[in-house]
Amino acid sequence: MADWGPVVIAVVLFVLLTPGLLFQLPGRNRVVEFGNLQTSGISILVHTIIFFGLITIFLIAIGVHITTG
């Protein structure tokens, strides 16, 4: 049996937290910009920290598992 929980959670969070796709924190002109499809170094750092926090909560604290087979 394979545990696909970490893979699915990581892919979904990676897509949702891509800087500039849905939102960018911090934005170029405002604190939060939505759908601008641009990014910056500080934005990548902030989104990386958010990703790490959420992946830690979902995989370690909650323990999401999706088993197949």
C-alpha positions as CSV (number, residue, x, y, z in Angstrom):
1,M,0.0,0.0,0.0
2,A,1.3,3.4,-0.9
3,D,0.6,6.6,1.1
4,W,-0.2,9.3,-1.3
5,G,-1.3,11.9,1.3
6,P,2.0,13.8,1.5
7,V,2.3,13.9,-2.3
8,V,-1.2,15.2,-2.9
9,I,-1.0,17.8,-0.1
10,A,2.4,19.0,-1.3
11,V,1.3,19.3,-5.0
12,V,-1.9,21.1,-4.1
13,L,-0.2,23.6,-1.7
14,F,2.6,24.2,-4.3
15,V,0.1,25.1,-7.0
16,L,-2.0,27.3,-4.7
17,L,0.9,29.0,-3.1
18,T,2.9,29.8,-6.2
19,P,3.6,33.5,-5.9
20,G,1.5,35.6,-8.3
21,L,-0.8,32.8,-9.4
22,L,-3.7,33.4,-7.0
23,F,-2.1,36.0,-4.7
24,Q,1.2,37.5,-3.9
25,L,2.3,38.4,-0.4
26,P,3.9,41.0,-0.3
27,G,2.9,42.6,-3.6
28,R,4.8,45.1,-5.6
29,N,2.4,48.0,-5.0
30,R,0.3,46.7,-2.1
31,V,0.6,44.3,0.7
32,V,-1.4,41.6,-1.1
33,E,-2.0,41.5,-4.8
34,F,-4.3,39.0,-6.6
35,G,-3.6,37.3,-9.9
36,N,-0.8,39.6,-11.1
37,L,1.4,36.7,-12.4
38,Q,4.6,38.5,-11.2
39,T,6.9,37.6,-8.3
40,S,9.8,38.9,-6.3
41,G,12.5,37.4,-4.1
42,I,10.8,38.4,-0.8
43,S,7.5,37.1,-2.1
44,I,9.1,33.7,-2.8
45,L,10.6,33.7,0.7
46,V,7.2,34.5,2.3
47,H,5.4,31.9,0.3
48,T,8.0,29.3,1.2
49,I,7.5,30.0,4.9
50,I,3.7,29.7,4.5
51,F,4.2,26.5,2.5
52,F,6.5,25.0,5.2
53,G,4.0,25.9,7.9
54,L,1.0,24.4,6.2
55,I,2.8,21.3,5.1
56,T,4.0,20.8,8.7
57,I,0.5,21.2,10.0
58,F,-1.2,18.9,7.5
59,L,1.4,16.1,7.5
60,I,2.8,16.1,11.0
61,A,0.2,17.6,13.3
62,I,-3.0,16.3,11.6
63,G,-1.4,13.3,9.9
64,V,-3.2,13.2,6.5
65,H,-2.9,9.8,4.8
66,I,-4.4,8.6,1.5
67,T,-3.7,5.0,1.0
68,T,-4.1,3.0,-2.2
69,G,-3.9,-0.7,-3.0
